[in-house]
Amino acid sequence: MIPLNAQGEELMAAHWLCDELGLPAGFSDRDIIAQAIKAEAKTRGDVEHAAKYILGRAIIARGEGQRINRFWFSDQKYLDGLPTIAAQPSPEITQAAESDAYGVWMSMSDTYKKKYPWTGAVPL
């Protein structure tokens, strides 16, 4: 069974992060911070990169006037303001959408088609 509390490397990183940010934090605060680091490590690859990333975001947030406390970590405020990169649709999905759009355009009247000619790729 996996323990609920963060342990080991994440807790040491949380201690380091609190020291770097000058945060007064008790054990429960450090545990929340360690859990945030552990969650971010799944994206960043390891605990060290996750802790450094969160440190950088905390410094930026503090510069913007945000208060850095346990809720900043538990609410994952370190992710705020970051653009999400949408995945490109597969070529099959793009082709299917293009084909559907062309079918709708083909169902229009000849007058409409003359006024608004098809500008997309013609599906095979």
C-alpha positions in Angstrom: 0.0 0.0 0.0 1.3 3.5 -0.9 1.3 5.9 2.1 -0.9 8.9 1.9 1.8 11.3 3.1 4.6 12.4 1.0 7.9 11.0 2.2 11.6 11.0 1.5 12.9 13.1 -1.4 9.7 15.2 -1.7 9.7 16.1 2.0 13.4 17.2 1.8 12.6 19.2 -1.4 9.7 20.9 0.5 12.0 21.8 3.3 14.5 23.3 0.8 11.7 25.2 -0.9 10.4 26.7 2.3 13.9 27.8 3.2 14.5 29.3 -0.3 11.2 31.2 -0.1 11.5 32.1 3.6 8.2 30.5 4.4 7.4 29.8 8.0 6.0 26.2 7.7 5.1 23.5 10.1 5.1 19.8 9.3 1.6 19.9 7.8 2.5 22.8 5.6 5.6 21.0 4.4 3.6 17.9 3.8 1.2 19.8 1.5 4.2 21.4 -0.3 5.8 17.9 -0.6 2.6 16.5 -2.2 2.5 19.4 -4.7 6.2 18.7 -5.6 5.4 15.0 -5.9 2.4 15.7 -8.2 4.5 18.2 -10.3 7.4 15.6 -10.5 5.1 13.4 -12.6 5.1 16.2 -15.3 8.7 17.4 -14.8 10.4 14.0 -14.6 11.9 14.2 -11.1 11.6 15.9 -7.7 14.5 18.3 -8.2 13.1 19.8 -11.4 9.6 20.0 -9.9 10.9 21.8 -6.8 12.9 24.3 -8.9 10.0 24.9 -11.2 7.7 25.6 -8.3 10.3 27.9 -6.8 10.5 29.9 -10.0 6.7 30.2 -10.2 6.5 31.2 -6.5 9.1 34.0 -7.0 7.1 35.3 -10.0 3.8 35.1 -8.1 5.3 36.9 -5.1 6.6 39.6 -7.5 3.0 39.9 -8.8 1.8 40.5 -5.2 0.4 37.0 -4.5 0.7 35.6 -1.0 2.6 32.3 -1.0 1.1 30.0 1.6 -0.2 26.4 2.0 -3.2 27.2 -0.1 -1.1 28.5 -3.0 0.4 25.0 -3.1 -2.8 23.0 -2.5 -4.7 25.0 -5.1 -1.8 24.5 -7.5 -1.4 28.2 -8.1 2.0 27.5 -9.5 0.2 26.4 -12.7 -1.8 29.6 -13.1 -1.3 31.7 -16.1 0.6 29.1 -18.1 -0.7 28.5 -21.6 -1.8 25.1 -22.4 -0.6 23.6 -25.6 -3.4 21.9 -27.5 -2.4 18.7 -29.2 -2.6 18.7 -32.9 -5.4 16.5 -34.2 -4.4 13.4 -36.1 -4.4 13.6 -39.9 -7.3 11.2 -39.9 -9.4 13.5 -37.8 -8.4 16.5 -39.9 -9.3 14.6 -43.1 -12.7 13.5 -41.7 -13.6 17.1 -40.7 -12.5 18.4 -44.1 -14.6 15.8 -45.8 -17.6 16.6 -43.7 -17.3 20.3 -44.4 -16.9 19.6 -48.2 -20.0 17.5 -48.1 -22.0 20.3 -46.5 -20.7 22.8 -49.0 -21.6 20.4 -51.9 -25.2 20.2 -50.6 -25.6 24.0 -51.0 -27.2 25.6 -54.0 -25.2 26.5 -57.1 -25.8 30.2 -56.4 -24.2 29.8 -52.9 -21.3 27.8 -54.3 -20.6 30.5 -56.9 -20.7 33.3 -54.3 -18.7 31.3 -51.7 -16.3 29.0 -53.6 -14.7 26.1 -51.8 -11.2 27.1 -50.5 -10.2 24.0 -48.6 -8.6 20.8 -49.8 -10.9 18.6 -51.8 -11.2 15.3 -50.0 -10.4 12.1 -51.9 
